[in-house]
């Protein structure tokens, strides 16, 4: 089967299901970010998604009333965030003594205990970055709805891609539930209104981020930009001097400037297997993993007696008290996930450097990478538990909790492993030792939908 050639105005795209050809505008051309395949989006109906035919990566997902839907969700999420900051969060009472905290005290208490970096990271991941994301999304959607993008919309749209991986309100809610179960064993817990609004805020924030179709968003902001002529569908983009922008999706020629012609973001063309950055970050994470587990992460003072506890000791305490589900959650998030993530990334880096036949299929390796990238943020559960416990439990010598030196080390492990996964280039899984048989001439696979409305 011959590969179709792009002309100045359109290209002919042959699908694997049929030998019939169809005209495709260069505005529909995309490069898969996970396998570097140059392909063309088919006309999509509301509710449909387009997946890469080679690696099954979801390229776009069309939403009904995209701007209106995202704006409504963002406003509702902002309201719940405001309520979460305005009312009591949690309280406890023990032998006539008690304490109640607001959500912001989970941050300020860590500053008092000289853990400003941990406090800053919690404030950014739970409050500040989601707030910036929601405000930016409202700004963009209002401009699109009124038919005239507001000032600095392209610059603001660029931030969405960078902020999304670091929003962890949902992980904070899980940390709150774990903390509550731990406190119930020694005191009576009181749930404030902020706890319920926080749960709604985390849930709506997740729905809001999933409602954003970045491909459609950039088409609404700039529909004139298009891919250069002369590319071949079903072939690696880098081999043709092309690369896709990770932010707006526009296909760009690889030039010395190295920036996207539409959004001005730096381009990252595939230049071969390069795992040095990932390995360096993994090395730093492994070094920090030792103090994170050898030093106490939390110090409990009860009746004047201080009892430091490492992560593993905290897990064993839950097991001893019969709280098996919570113990398994902490053990998985704090021990198994970081170790598994580091081992998986090390293994992927190792097999990418091998020149002979690599173990496991490419699809299996890309799935392993996706799982590794997804689970990394959930290790922050233990850090959030420490922040909540420190803020809530401080009744002098009767009972109080302070953060241990391992809190900062473990936070560093989480961040470093997340960065290591981001720096790993999944395109090397497909392009390393690639052969001509790996080439495809196809359009992305779409899921069926009954709606008749079509979008680009």
ABEGO torsion letter per residue (X at the ends): XBBBBBBAABBBBBBAABABBBBBBAAABBBBAAAGBBBBBBBBBBGBBBBBAAAGBBABBBBBGAAAAAAAAAAAAAAAAAAAAABBABBBBBGGBBBBBBAAAAAAAAAAAGBAAAAAAAAAAAAAAAAAAAAAAAAAAAAAAAGBBBBGAAAAAAAAAAAAAABAAAAAAAAAAAAAAAAAAABBBBBBAAAAAAAAAAAAAAAAAAABBAAAAAAAABAABBBBBGBBBGBBAAAAGBBBBAAAGBBBBBBAAGBBAAAGBBBBBBAEBBAAAAAAAAAAAAAAAAAAAABBABBBBBGGBBBBBBAAAAAAAAAAAGBAAAAAAAAAAAAAAAAAAAAAAAAAAAAAABABBBBEBAAAAAAAAAAAAAAAAAAAAAAAAAAAAAAABBAEAABBBBBBAAAAAAAAAAAAAAAAAAABBAAAAAABGBBAAABBBBBBBBBBBABABBBX
